[in-house]
């Protein structure tokens, strides 16, 4: 039995990009978790991608899997792409290579010219003379990152459809303060995605013809889609792509949590007798 996997960064321009990336001299440690290393992308680097997704920064699960946009909120994005008929022909990059350490760093570095210079090399490789016809930016930071690229490549950018949608974690992040409920924030997110879906549907050549179907005002069965096995490095366990949370930061203080990620195999994936 053969299993698909992401071959990584074997050929240029991506081999050079993966070898020549900015470190602490560009991403200050007070604002980024540079000690965990950069995380570059997820999806197709072989020229078959027709949609580019730009996210924000890698989270805990991404730190372990070494690919971006993993976990339940990211599976919301996977289903959003599937509503366009895109099941394989996508590629994803983040605004930042490293996990933010505190949200303030995102605003401080959103327009950092050194960060943008390296990120724009990735965007050049993915958007110039390629099959990509639509760019999906998740949240304000991603929108800012894409705008920085369009200012350097106005003509190619003018041929691309840009959908600036709310970040998939918007319901949880916006309801945390209590000004809006989780249900209300979810309805806001889904209404925003619905506003963008028709134009995206018109500008994307699907992997398979898919009738346009909008979201309701709350999450429904089928509104999540599993991460493809072909998106992760060879040999990754299947539960890395599951809905269960399996990686958390642990520790008794901020520095310990910064240094420690605890990984636990989800109970559904435990096939051996438990040790008592």
N, C-alpha and C positions, 0 to 999 in steps of 0.2 A: 504494500500500500504506500503510495507516494503522497506527500503532503506539500502544499504550496507554502512558500515563505518569501519574505522580502529579501532580495539579494543585497541590499545595502547600497554602498557607495563605491561601486567597483570601477566605474568609468567616468571620464570627465564630461561635463564640468563639475559633477558632484563629488568625484574623488578629490579634486583639488579643494573644493569648498569644505569638505569634511576634514581635510588635513590642515587647512589654513583658516582657523576660526578665532575670533576675539576671546580673550580671557579676562582676568581680573583688572588688567590695565584699561579695559573698556567697560566691563561690567563690575562696578564696585561691590565688594563683598557685603557692605552695609545694607545694600538694597537688593542683592541677588544671592541665591544659594549656589554660588559658583563651585563650591566644594563637591557637588554632585555631578559636575560636568555638563556639557551642552547636549541638547536633544534637538535634532534637526528637522524631522519631517515625519509624515506617514502617507502612504499611497504610492502612486505610480511615478517613477522617474524614467520610464522608458519611452516617453513621448506620446503615450496613449491617453493621458489625462485630458479631459475637456472642461473640468471645473476645478478651480483653485479655491481652497478654503484657507483663510488666514485667521488664526486664533490669537490667544493672548500670551500665555506662558505655560510651561509644563507643570503639571501637578504631581502629587505623590505617586500615583500609579504609573504615570509617564516616566518618572525618574527611574523606576525599576524596569519597565518594559523597553525603554530607550526609543519609544515612538510616541508622538504627540496625540492628543485628543482620544484618550482611552477612558473608560469608566462610564457610568450611567448618563451624566449630562452630555457626554460626547456621543453616546449612542442615540441621543435625540437628534444630533446633527446627521448621524448616519441614516436615520429614517427620513430626515428632511431631504437628503440627497436622493434617497430611494423614491420619494414622491415625484422627483424629476425624471425618474427612470435611470438614474446614475447609481449603479451598484458596484462598479469597479473603476470607472474612468475618472478618477479624482486624485488630487494630490493636496496635501495640507502642510502648511508651515505656520510658525508662530511669530508674533510680534517680537518676542524676546527668546533668546536661546536658553536662558536659565530661568528657574523658578524665582518669582519675586519674593523678597523677604519683607513683608509689609506692603500694603497696597499703595502707599505714598510713592514708592519708587517707580511705579508705572507712570504716574503723571510727570515725575521729574525727568524720566528718560524717554518719554514717548517720541520726542523730536531730536534725540541725541544724534548728531551727525555721524559719529563713528559707528554706533549701533546700526543706524540706517544704511550706512555704506555697505556693510557686510550683508545685511538683509536684502538690499537691492540687488546684490549679485545673485542671490537665490531667485529673486523675482524675475530678473533678466533671463536666467536660465529656464524658468518655468513658463514665461509669458511671451518672450520674443520668438517669433517664427515657430510657434507650437500650435497644437489643436485646441488650446484653452479658449473658450468663448465667454465664460462668465467667471466672475470673482465674487466670492461670498465672504464678507468680513463679519466677524463675530464680536460685536461690542465696539466701544469707542476707541480703545487703543489700537485694535486691528484696523479700524477705519482710518485712523491717523497714519498708521504705517503704510497703508496702501496709497494714501494721498501723497506721502513723501516720495513713493516710487513714481506715481503718475507725473509728478513735477519734473522728473528726469526723463520720462519717456511719454510725452503727451500724445504723440501720434499713435503708437501701439495701444496706449490706454484708451484712446478714443474709440477703438474698435471693439473694446470689451464691455460687456454688461456688468455693472457693479451693483450688488445688492448688499447694503449695509444693514444687517439685522441685529436684533438684540442677542446678547450672549446667552447660550443655553442654560447657564446658571443664574440668569436674572431672577427667576422666581425665588430661589433660596436666598440670594444675596440681598435683594431688595426688601424681602419680608422680614429679614432678621431684626431690623430695627423696630418693627412693630407698626410703622406708619401705614402699611398695606399688608393684607393677609396673603398667605401663600396661594390660596385659590385665586384671589384677585390678580396677583402678580403673574400667575400662570396664564390667566385669560389675556392679560396684556401681552405677554410674550407670544402666545399663539396667534393673536390678532395681528401682531407685527409680522410674523412669519407668513400669515395668510396674505397680507398686503403685498409681499414680495414674490410669492409663489407664481402668479400668472405670468409676469414678465420673465422670470427665470425659466419657466416652462417653455416660453417662446424662444429663448435665446440659447437653449442647450440641446444638443443632439443626444438623445438618450441611448443607453446601452440596449434598452428594449422599450418599445412604445408603451407609455404609461398614461392613462387618462388623468387629467388634473383633478385632484381631490384635496380639499382644504381641511384644516384641523377644526375640531370643535372648540369649546371654551375651557376644556380641561383635558388632561392626558387620558387617552383611551387605550385599550389593549391594541397592540400593534404599533404604537407610536414610538417604540424603541426598536433599533435594529442592531444585531450583533456586529462587533468588529470583525472584519474578514481575517481569516487565518493568514492569507497572503500579505497582510499589512505588517506582520510582526517578524522579527528575526527567526532564523531556523531554530527549531527545537523548543520554542516557547510552549509552556503548558496551556491547555485549552482554557483553564479557569482565569487566565490573564484577560480573556476577552468576555468574561461573564459579567452579569449585572451586580453580583455580590461585591461589596467593598472588601478588598483583601490586603490593602496597604494603608497604614496610618502612621502619623508621627507620634512618637511616644517619648516621655521623659518628664522629669519633675520640674524643669524650668525651661525657659526659652532656648537656651543654648543646647540643652540636652535634646529638646525636640528638633532643633535644627540639625543635629548630628545623627538622629536616630529615626529610622523607618522600620516598623515592625510589619512583617509579611506573614499572613496566616492563610493557609489553604482553606477556601470556603467549605463549609460542611457538606454541600452537595457534591463536591469533587473528591471527598475522602473515601477511598475505596478499600482502605485497609482497616482491620479491627482496631478500635481505639485502645490506647495504652491506659491502664488504670493502676 
